[in-house]
Amino acid sequence: MENQQNEIQALQKELAYYKKQLDRLSGNTVGSQYAFAQLSNISKKYINSFKLMADLQRSFSFYTRKEILYEEFMEGIFSHLFLDRVVLLEMIAGKKALKPISSRGFGEEEKIKINELEINIPDDFLTQKKSLLISSEIDLNEFEKLLQKQLQTPYFILIPLVKNQQVWGALSVGMQNEFKPLSYLSFSASNIDMFESLAGIISAMTLQLEQREIMEKERNRIARDMHDDIGAELSKISVTCGSLKKEFGDSERLIKELEMIKSSTEAIVNNIGNIIWALNPINNTTENLLAYLREYAYEYLEMHGLKPSFLFPKNIESFLLTHEVRTHIFMVIKEALHNIVKHAKATTVTICILIDADKFSCSITDDGTGFSDVQKNIFGNGLRNMQQRITEIGGQLNIQSQPEKGSTLLLEVVI
């Protein structure tokens, strides 16, 4: 009996040992799984931030105003990085203070308070340009406590937005809890570099948009000056030549020279009109491009006795184009029509244009004399310039022709 009790006790001790080992192994396994899940979710957040950067850069050419860019940025960073509250702020002119321009994650009453904020910031935030972390591990100073209250967020990172070496605003990314079980991401200093990268992207894009706006204003000024000054003066010359022709009708040589001056002046006026259209940013859409191309081609070809035919989309979805893409497409088509008028001896010209979500395609076909590969040298610089223009905007240009069988120009550009 005593032996049986000893055996039972020995078995109980052995069982207790194995149970202890099992508990230890189980705890290690759960801990490892937890650590792996945390690492996995941190990686996902970095991947999401890179995707957000890529999406913003890819669609940058379509942002016409900073407000649109900011809304896209705020929506992306709020929804993809599992944040509770995000605020974008900018410096108030003439003050060392920030005001909100966009926010996410606040209730209606909270948002009213956020929109009315004016946050005075210390000099060291402007000079050092260092991000500010508010967490439970940090003893807060008076400014940080005030900031915590004003932004209605207990834990956050405030990242300065910098352009041209100056702080122009700040990005606040915050959470109600430092640690969220579902996201496995502690809100700590280790996250700052990710948010600083996003802040750098938004600052760079803001600067580019401002530069683009300055360029567009300058284009408008140049176009206005050309129309009001140069165009008006050239028109006067053309009218004067017409009057002199009537007055000196008996001098054949003089009439010829006046006619040449008048024709040259009218050609310059027309070219100035084309330049003014190209400079005006309001025309940066596929709809305006097609309307102008049809009008220009019809007038130019009819003037030279050619019969134009157009195959254009019936329903045009208006896509935004960059100034460079729009201008280069027009100048190449203009040069192609000029070559047909000057060299092809054609009677008809067909212009076909197709537009889908990401591609502009154009073919121009004439029934003229055509040319061989050797004869291409006749067009020399003209063809090289056309090819260079299309290459600069990432497109393709191909010219197909045979003697006495006309020519076809094929043009494709990703838009």
TORNUTI-494360 format. One record per residue (C-alpha): residue number from 1; residue in three letters; chain; x, y, z. Coordinates in nm, 3 decimals, decimal comma. Each point is the difference from the previous one (the first is absolute). Layout:
N
PT;nr;rest;kette;px;py;pz
PT;NUM;ALA;A;X;Y;Z
...
END
This chain:
415
PT;nr;rest;kette;px;py;pz
PT;1;MET;A;0,000;0,000;0,000
PT;2;GLU;A;0,282;0,233;0,095
PT;3;ASN;A;0,177;-0,081;-0,326
PT;4;GLN;A;-0,313;0,089;-0,199
PT;5;GLN;A;-0,026;0,338;0,175
PT;6;ASN;A;0,366;0,070;-0,073
PT;7;GLU;A;-0,057;-0,085;-0,368
PT;8;ILE;A;-0,308;0,226;-0,014
PT;9;GLN;A;0,196;0,288;0,156
PT;10;ALA;A;0,286;-0,056;-0,244
PT;11;LEU;A;-0,246;0,004;-0,291
PT;12;GLN;A;-0,165;0,317;0,134
PT;13;LYS;A;0,340;0,172;0,022
PT;14;GLU;A;0,085;-0,111;-0,352
PT;15;LEU;A;-0,340;0,119;-0,125
PT;16;ALA;A;0,051;0,336;0,176
PT;17;TYR;A;0,342;0,031;-0,167
PT;18;TYR;A;-0,140;-0,070;-0,347
PT;19;LYS;A;-0,292;0,234;0,064
PT;20;LYS;A;0,246;0,274;0,098
PT;21;GLN;A;0,206;-0,062;-0,315
PT;22;LEU;A;-0,316;-0,001;-0,212
PT;23;ASP;A;-0,114;0,331;0,152
PT;24;ARG;A;0,343;0,150;-0,071
PT;25;LEU;A;0,002;-0,123;-0,358
PT;26;SER;A;-0,357;0,115;-0,051
PT;27;GLY;A;0,084;0,344;0,137
PT;28;ASN;A;0,305;0,028;-0,226
PT;29;THR;A;-0,204;-0,104;-0,301
PT;30;VAL;A;-0,273;0,254;0,071
PT;31;GLY;A;0,264;0,266;0,063
PT;32;SER;A;0,175;-0,082;-0,325
PT;33;GLN;A;-0,328;0,007;-0,190
PT;34;TYR;A;-0,083;0,335;0,157
PT;35;ALA;A;0,343;0,143;-0,087
PT;36;PHE;A;-0,032;-0,131;-0,357
PT;37;ALA;A;-0,348;0,152;-0,034
PT;38;GLN;A;0,132;0,331;0,130
PT;39;LEU;A;0,289;-0,002;-0,248
PT;40;SER;A;-0,235;-0,099;-0,282
PT;41;ASN;A;-0,239;0,287;0,073
PT;42;ILE;A;0,281;0,253;0,029
PT;43;SER;A;0,124;-0,117;-0,340
PT;44;LYS;A;-0,351;0,037;-0,143
PT;45;LYS;A;-0,016;0,357;0,126
PT;46;TYR;A;0,330;0,087;-0,167
PT;47;ILE;A;-0,116;-0,168;-0,321
PT;48;ASN;A;-0,326;0,198;0,014
PT;49;SER;A;0,193;0,324;0,049
PT;50;PHE;A;0,218;-0,078;-0,304
PT;51;LYS;A;-0,313;-0,077;-0,203
PT;52;LEU;A;-0,150;0,331;0,108
PT;53;MET;A;0,315;0,185;-0,112
PT;54;ALA;A;-0,003;-0,183;-0,335
PT;55;ASP;A;-0,370;0,073;-0,059
PT;56;LEU;A;0,046;0,369;0,072
PT;57;GLN;A;0,301;0,027;-0,230
PT;58;ARG;A;-0,170;-0,198;-0,278
PT;59;SER;A;-0,307;0,224;-0,004
PT;60;PHE;A;0,186;0,326;0,075
PT;61;SER;A;-0,048;0,147;-0,350
PT;62;PHE;A;-0,377;-0,007;0,052
PT;63;TYR;A;0,002;0,217;0,311
PT;64;THR;A;-0,094;0,351;-0,106
PT;65;ARG;A;-0,027;0,145;0,352
PT;66;LYS;A;0,177;-0,061;0,330
PT;67;GLU;A;-0,335;-0,057;0,174
PT;68;ILE;A;-0,069;-0,307;-0,216
PT;69;LEU;A;0,348;-0,140;0,071
PT;70;TYR;A;-0,044;0,054;0,374
PT;71;GLU;A;-0,336;-0,180;0,008
PT;72;GLU;A;0,141;-0,301;-0,187
PT;73;PHE;A;0,301;-0,009;0,231
PT;74;MET;A;-0,206;0,027;0,318
PT;75;GLU;A;-0,245;-0,268;-0,108
PT;76;GLY;A;0,284;-0,235;-0,091
PT;77;ILE;A;0,204;0,044;0,317
PT;78;PHE;A;-0,308;-0,024;0,227
PT;79;SER;A;-0,151;-0,312;-0,156
PT;80;HIS;A;0,314;-0,199;-0,086
PT;81;LEU;A;0,205;0,050;0,317
PT;82;PHE;A;-0,269;-0,077;0,262
PT;83;LEU;A;0,017;0,340;0,167
PT;84;ASP;A;-0,271;0,152;0,221
PT;85;ARG;A;0,061;0,364;-0,078
PT;86;VAL;A;0,195;0,189;-0,266
PT;87;VAL;A;0,033;0,377;-0,035
PT;88;LEU;A;0,178;0,199;-0,272
PT;89;LEU;A;0,099;0,351;0,109
PT;90;GLU;A;0,164;0,299;-0,168
PT;91;MET;A;0,178;0,307;0,129
PT;92;ILE;A;-0,206;0,315;0,040
PT;93;ALA;A;0,155;0,284;-0,201
PT;94;GLY;A;0,194;0,238;0,223
PT;95;LYS;A;-0,039;-0,217;0,311
PT;96;LYS;A;0,185;-0,281;0,174
PT;97;ALA;A;-0,320;-0,198;0,010
PT;98;LEU;A;-0,171;-0,288;-0,177
PT;99;LYS;A;-0,359;-0,038;-0,119
PT;100;PRO;A;-0,168;-0,322;-0,120
PT;101;ILE;A;-0,084;-0,031;-0,371
PT;102;SER;A;-0,122;-0,361;-0,002
PT;103;SER;A;-0,078;-0,268;0,260
PT;104;ARG;A;-0,127;-0,357;0,036
PT;105;GLY;A;-0,143;-0,207;0,288
PT;106;PHE;A;-0,183;0,272;0,197
PT;107;GLY;A;-0,367;0,019;0,093
PT;108;GLU;A;-0,213;0,298;-0,105
PT;109;GLU;A;0,049;0,200;0,323
PT;110;GLU;A;0,369;-0,090;0,018
PT;111;LYS;A;0,050;0,110;-0,360
PT;112;ILE;A;-0,152;0,342;0,070
PT;113;LYS;A;0,260;0,053;0,275
PT;114;ILE;A;0,281;-0,130;-0,223
PT;115;ASN;A;-0,095;0,236;-0,284
PT;116;GLU;A;0,015;0,298;0,237
PT;117;LEU;A;0,347;-0,085;0,132
PT;118;GLU;A;0,296;0,234;-0,008
PT;119;ILE;A;0,302;-0,181;0,145
PT;120;ASN;A;0,292;0,218;0,108
PT;121;ILE;A;0,323;-0,193;-0,052
PT;122;PRO;A;0,340;0,048;0,166
PT;123;ASP;A;0,305;0,122;-0,190
PT;124;ASP;A;0,190;-0,328;0,035
PT;125;PHE;A;-0,268;-0,183;-0,204
PT;126;LEU;A;0,064;0,248;-0,283
PT;127;THR;A;0,379;-0,001;0,026
PT;128;GLN;A;0,075;-0,364;0,083
PT;129;LYS;A;-0,277;-0,140;-0,224
PT;130;LYS;A;-0,023;-0,310;0,223
PT;131;SER;A;-0,307;-0,217;0,038
PT;132;LEU;A;-0,173;0,006;0,338
PT;133;LEU;A;-0,117;-0,328;0,162
PT;134;ILE;A;-0,265;0,006;0,273
PT;135;SER;A;-0,022;-0,335;0,184
PT;136;SER;A;-0,047;-0,139;0,350
PT;137;GLU;A;0,375;-0,056;0,034
PT;138;ILE;A;0,078;0,371;-0,025
PT;139;ASP;A;-0,034;0,268;0,267
PT;140;LEU;A;-0,195;0,272;-0,176
PT;141;ASN;A;0,085;0,368;0,027
PT;142;GLU;A;-0,269;0,271;0,006
PT;143;PHE;A;-0,002;0,048;-0,379
PT;144;GLU;A;-0,035;-0,374;-0,062
PT;145;LYS;A;-0,288;-0,027;0,248
PT;146;LEU;A;-0,173;0,295;-0,169
PT;147;LEU;A;0,057;-0,158;-0,342
PT;148;GLN;A;-0,146;-0,327;0,126
PT;149;LYS;A;-0,311;0,186;0,110
PT;150;GLN;A;-0,033;0,214;-0,315
PT;151;LEU;A;0,032;-0,297;-0,236
PT;152;GLN;A;-0,236;-0,204;0,222
PT;153;THR;A;0,233;-0,298;-0,037
PT;154;PRO;A;0,194;-0,164;0,289
PT;155;TYR;A;0,277;-0,159;-0,210
PT;156;PHE;A;0,135;0,147;-0,323
PT;157;ILE;A;0,300;0,095;-0,210
PT;158;LEU;A;0,024;0,357;-0,131
PT;159;ILE;A;0,221;0,010;-0,310
PT;160;PRO;A;0,119;0,333;-0,146
PT;161;LEU;A;-0,070;0,057;-0,372
PT;162;VAL;A;0,300;0,163;-0,164
PT;163;LYS;A;0,055;0,161;-0,341
PT;164;ASN;A;0,283;0,229;-0,106
PT;165;GLN;A;0,159;-0,065;0,342
PT;166;GLN;A;-0,296;0,163;0,177
PT;167;VAL;A;-0,280;-0,155;0,207
PT;168;TRP;A;-0,327;0,070;-0,184
PT;169;GLY;A;-0,227;-0,228;0,202
PT;170;ALA;A;-0,026;-0,320;0,202
PT;171;LEU;A;-0,156;-0,345;-0,016
PT;172;SER;A;-0,153;-0,145;0,317
PT;173;VAL;A;-0,062;-0,377;0,004
PT;174;GLY;A;-0,162;-0,127;0,319
PT;175;MET;A;-0,168;-0,285;0,185
PT;176;GLN;A;-0,232;-0,027;0,298
PT;177;ASN;A;0,203;-0,299;0,128
PT;178;GLU;A;0,373;-0,043;-0,029
PT;179;PHE;A;-0,048;-0,365;-0,085
PT;180;LYS;A;-0,280;-0,157;-0,202
PT;181;PRO;A;-0,035;-0,381;0,026
PT;182;LEU;A;-0,138;-0,024;-0,353
PT;183;SER;A;0,274;0,199;-0,166
PT;184;TYR;A;0,296;-0,135;0,205
PT;185;LEU;A;0,179;0,333;-0,030
PT;186;SER;A;0,120;0,197;0,298
PT;187;PHE;A;-0,014;0,377;-0,044
PT;188;SER;A;0,364;0,083;0,064
PT;189;ALA;A;0,318;0,164;-0,128
PT;190;SER;A;0,058;-0,299;-0,232
PT;191;ASN;A;-0,292;0,119;-0,218
PT;192;ILE;A;0,124;0,356;-0,048
PT;193;ASP;A;0,214;-0,067;-0,309
PT;194;MET;A;-0,301;-0,144;-0,188
PT;195;PHE;A;-0,212;0,307;0,066
PT;196;GLU;A;0,291;0,236;-0,074
PT;197;SER;A;0,035;-0,164;-0,343
PT;198;LEU;A;-0,368;0,066;-0,070
PT;199;ALA;A;0,038;0,358;0,123
PT;200;GLY;A;0,296;0,045;-0,237
PT;201;ILE;A;-0,210;-0,122;-0,294
PT;202;ILE;A;-0,286;0,240;0,070
PT;203;SER;A;0,243;0,293;0,040
PT;204;ALA;A;0,177;-0,079;-0,328
PT;205;MET;A;-0,330;-0,027;-0,188
PT;206;THR;A;-0,129;0,323;0,153
PT;207;LEU;A;0,313;0,179;-0,120
PT;208;GLN;A;-0,041;-0,145;-0,352
PT;209;LEU;A;-0,364;0,109;-0,014
PT;210;GLU;A;0,096;0,353;0,107
PT;211;GLN;A;0,271;0,011;-0,267
PT;212;ARG;A;-0,248;-0,128;-0,257
PT;213;GLU;A;-0,246;0,272;0,103
PT;214;ILE;A;0,270;0,268;-0,042
PT;215;MET;A;0,084;-0,137;-0,346
PT;216;GLU;A;-0,364;0,001;-0,104
PT;217;LYS;A;-0,041;0,360;0,114
PT;218;GLU;A;0,310;0,094;-0,199
PT;219;ARG;A;-0,133;-0,182;-0,306
PT;220;ASN;A;-0,327;0,190;0,030
PT;221;ARG;A;0,189;0,329;0,027
PT;222;ILE;A;0,213;-0,077;-0,307
PT;223;ALA;A;-0,306;-0,110;-0,198
PT;224;ARG;A;-0,188;0,318;0,098
PT;225;ASP;A;0,295;0,223;-0,091
PT;226;MET;A;0,046;-0,177;-0,335
PT;227;HIS;A;-0,367;0,041;-0,081
PT;228;ASP;A;-0,029;0,361;0,114
PT;229;ASP;A;0,333;0,136;-0,126
PT;230;ILE;A;0,165;-0,210;-0,270
PT;231;GLY;A;-0,324;-0,132;-0,152
PT;232;ALA;A;-0,154;0,346;-0,015
PT;233;GLU;A;0,309;0,155;-0,163
PT;234;LEU;A;0,025;-0,276;-0,262
PT;235;SER;A;-0,368;0,042;-0,083
PT;236;LYS;A;0,066;0,371;-0,058
PT;237;ILE;A;0,281;-0,089;-0,244
PT;238;SER;A;-0,231;-0,236;-0,189
PT;239;VAL;A;-0,275;0,265;-0,027
PT;240;THR;A;0,254;0,264;-0,111
PT;241;CYS;A;0,132;-0,232;-0,273
PT;242;GLY;A;-0,356;-0,045;-0,128
PT;243;SER;A;-0,052;0,377;-0,015
PT;244;LEU;A;0,332;0,059;-0,179
PT;245;LYS;A;-0,088;-0,262;-0,264
PT;246;LYS;A;-0,310;0,200;-0,089
PT;247;GLU;A;0,189;0,329;-0,005
PT;248;PHE;A;0,290;-0,126;-0,218
PT;249;GLY;A;-0,201;-0,230;-0,222
PT;250;ASP;A;0,204;0,092;-0,310
PT;251;SER;A;0,332;-0,130;0,138
PT;252;GLU;A;0,016;-0,377;-0,054
PT;253;ARG;A;0,330;-0,043;0,186
PT;254;LEU;A;-0,119;0,200;0,300
PT;255;ILE;A;-0,327;-0,193;0,015
PT;256;LYS;A;0,194;-0,329;-0,002
PT;257;GLU;A;0,219;0,109;0,288
PT;258;LEU;A;-0,298;0,131;0,197
PT;259;GLU;A;-0,183;-0,327;-0,059
PT;260;MET;A;0,301;-0,192;0,131
PT;261;ILE;A;0,016;0,219;0,312
PT;262;LYS;A;-0,375;-0,039;0,053
PT;263;SER;A;0,018;-0,381;-0,036
PT;264;SER;A;0,297;-0,027;0,235
PT;265;THR;A;-0,171;0,223;0,256
PT;266;GLU;A;-0,321;-0,205;-0,013
PT;267;ALA;A;0,202;-0,321;0,041
PT;268;ILE;A;0,174;0,145;0,306
PT;269;VAL;A;-0,336;0,108;0,147
PT;270;ASN;A;-0,132;-0,355;-0,050
PT;271;ASN;A;0,311;-0,149;0,162
PT;272;ILE;A;-0,036;0,235;0,294
PT;273;GLY;A;-0,357;-0,123;0,038
PT;274;ASN;A;0,131;-0,356;0,017
PT;275;ILE;A;0,261;0,097;0,260
PT;276;ILE;A;-0,260;0,182;0,210
PT;277;TRP;A;-0,222;-0,310;-0,005
PT;278;ALA;A;0,296;-0,220;0,096
PT;279;LEU;A;0,095;0,228;0,290
PT;280;ASN;A;-0,348;0,018;0,152
PT;281;PRO;A;-0,034;-0,268;0,277
PT;282;ILE;A;-0,379;-0,001;-0,034
PT;283;ASN;A;0,050;-0,204;-0,318
PT;284;ASN;A;0,174;-0,287;0,183
PT;285;THR;A;-0,277;-0,253;-0,074
PT;286;THR;A;-0,058;-0,256;-0,274
PT;287;GLU;A;-0,333;0,168;-0,079
PT;288;ASN;A;0,159;0,340;-0,069
PT;289;LEU;A;0,289;-0,158;-0,189
PT;290;LEU;A;-0,232;-0,184;-0,241
PT;291;ALA;A;-0,219;0,305;-0,054
PT;292;TYR;A;0,300;0,216;-0,087
PT;293;LEU;A;0,159;-0,268;-0,221
PT;294;ARG;A;-0,320;-0,036;-0,204
PT;295;GLU;A;-0,036;0,377;-0,042
PT;296;TYR;A;0,367;0,052;-0,091
PT;297;ALA;A;0,021;-0,295;-0,242
PT;298;TYR;A;-0,323;0,091;-0,178
PT;299;GLU;A;0,097;0,365;-0,055
PT;300;TYR;A;0,360;-0,078;-0,100
PT;301;LEU;A;-0,082;-0,281;-0,245
PT;302;GLU;A;-0,300;0,179;-0,156
PT;303;MET;A;0,215;0,309;-0,053
PT;304;HIS;A;0,239;-0,210;-0,208
PT;305;GLY;A;-0,269;-0,173;-0,204
PT;306;LEU;A;0,006;-0,334;0,183
PT;307;LYS;A;-0,308;-0,190;0,112
PT;308;PRO;A;0,027;-0,096;0,369
PT;309;SER;A;-0,182;-0,296;0,155
PT;310;PHE;A;-0,023;-0,050;0,376
PT;311;LEU;A;-0,059;-0,320;0,197
PT;312;PHE;A;-0,022;0,126;0,358
PT;313;PRO;A;-0,165;-0,160;0,306
PT;314;LYS;A;-0,369;0,091;0,025
PT;315;ASN;A;-0,001;0,010;0,378
PT;316;ILE;A;0,323;0,144;0,134
PT;317;GLU;A;0,080;-0,065;0,364
PT;318;SER;A;0,206;0,298;0,108
PT;319;PHE;A;0,340;-0,104;0,143
PT;320;LEU;A;0,255;0,244;0,138
PT;321;LEU;A;0,322;0,031;-0,201
PT;322;THR;A;0,328;0,157;0,100
PT;323;HIS;A;0,103;0,315;-0,186
PT;324;GLU;A;0,291;-0,186;-0,163
PT;325;VAL;A;-0,213;-0,291;-0,127
PT;326;ARG;A;-0,268;0,229;-0,144
PT;327;THR;A;0,248;0,235;-0,167
PT;328;HIS;A;0,219;-0,275;-0,150
PT;329;ILE;A;-0,299;-0,190;-0,140
PT;330;PHE;A;-0,134;0,315;-0,166
PT;331;MET;A;0,339;0,108;-0,141
PT;332;VAL;A;0,065;-0,347;-0,150
PT;333;ILE;A;-0,343;-0,011;-0,166
PT;334;LYS;A;0,049;0,356;-0,125
PT;335;GLU;A;0,338;-0,094;-0,152
PT;336;ALA;A;-0,151;-0,311;-0,160
PT;337;LEU;A;-0,274;0,207;-0,168
PT;338;HIS;A;0,259;0,254;-0,114
PT;339;ASN;A;0,205;-0,277;-0,166
PT;340;ILE;A;-0,311;-0,132;-0,179
PT;341;VAL;A;-0,086;0,346;-0,132
PT;342;LYS;A;0,360;0,074;-0,108
PT;343;HIS;A;0,115;-0,335;-0,141
PT;344;ALA;A;-0,274;-0,261;-0,042
PT;345;LYS;A;-0,209;0,142;-0,289
PT;346;ALA;A;-0,298;-0,162;0,169
PT;347;THR;A;-0,371;0,069;-0,052
PT;348;THR;A;-0,142;-0,155;0,319
PT;349;VAL;A;0,125;-0,035;0,357
PT;350;THR;A;-0,160;-0,222;0,266
PT;351;ILE;A;0,067;0,064;0,367
PT;352;CYS;A;-0,106;-0,277;0,240
PT;353;ILE;A;0,029;0,040;0,378
PT;354;LEU;A;-0,076;-0,253;0,274
PT;355;ILE;A;0,014;0,068;0,375
PT;356;ASP;A;-0,038;-0,244;0,285
PT;357;ALA;A;0,083;0,016;0,372
PT;358;ASP;A;0,376;0,006;-0,049
PT;359;LYS;A;0,083;0,043;-0,369
PT;360;PHE;A;-0,032;0,265;-0,273
PT;361;SER;A;0,025;-0,146;-0,351
PT;362;CYS;A;0,000;0,196;-0,326
PT;363;SER;A;0,043;-0,099;-0,365
PT;364;ILE;A;0,028;0,249;-0,288
PT;365;THR;A;-0,036;-0,150;-0,350
PT;366;ASP;A;0,031;0,179;-0,335
PT;367;ASP;A;-0,043;-0,116;-0,362
PT;368;GLY;A;0,308;0,183;-0,123
PT;369;THR;A;0,315;-0,104;-0,182
PT;370;GLY;A;0,159;-0,165;0,302
PT;371;PHE;A;0,374;-0,055;0,031
PT;372;SER;A;0,261;-0,272;0,040
PT;373;ASP;A;0,238;-0,044;0,295
PT;374;VAL;A;0,271;0,178;-0,199
PT;375;GLN;A;-0,232;0,294;-0,068
PT;376;LYS;A;-0,066;0,040;0,374
PT;377;ASN;A;0,315;0,210;0,010
PT;378;ILE;A;-0,197;0,272;-0,179
PT;379;PHE;A;-0,188;0,065;0,323
PT;380;GLY;A;0,320;-0,021;0,209
PT;381;ASN;A;-0,025;0,222;0,307
PT;382;GLY;A;-0,380;0,007;-0,008
PT;383;LEU;A;-0,032;-0,375;0,057
PT;384;ARG;A;0,279;-0,002;0,257
PT;385;ASN;A;-0,169;0,279;0,196
PT;386;MET;A;-0,333;-0,186;-0,011
PT;387;GLN;A;0,166;-0,320;0,122
PT;388;GLN;A;0,181;0,187;0,277
PT;389;ARG;A;-0,318;0,168;0,122
PT;390;ILE;A;-0,186;-0,331;0,026
PT;391;THR;A;0,295;-0,174;0,167
PT;392;GLU;A;0,014;0,276;0,265
PT;393;ILE;A;-0,357;-0,077;0,108
PT;394;GLY;A;0,052;-0,378;-0,005
PT;395;GLY;A;-0,191;-0,068;-0,322
PT;396;GLN;A;0,063;-0,176;-0,330
PT;397;LEU;A;-0,002;0,143;-0,352
PT;398;ASN;A;0,001;-0,205;-0,318
PT;399;ILE;A;-0,029;0,118;-0,363
PT;400;GLN;A;-0,100;-0,248;-0,273
PT;401;SER;A;0,026;0,097;-0,365
PT;402;GLN;A;0,069;-0,129;-0,350
PT;403;PRO;A;0,050;0,196;-0,322
PT;404;GLU;A;-0,333;0,084;-0,168
PT;405;LYS;A;-0,198;-0,170;0,281
PT;406;GLY;A;-0,033;0,280;0,250
PT;407;SER;A;0,118;0,014;0,361
PT;408;THR;A;-0,126;-0,082;0,349
PT;409;LEU;A;0,130;0,148;0,324
PT;410;LEU;A;-0,072;-0,204;0,315
PT;411;LEU;A;0,032;0,165;0,338
PT;412;GLU;A;-0,055;-0,153;0,347
PT;413;VAL;A;0,048;0,171;0,335
PT;414;VAL;A;-0,081;-0,126;0,349
PT;415;ILE;A;-0,204;0,269;0,177
END
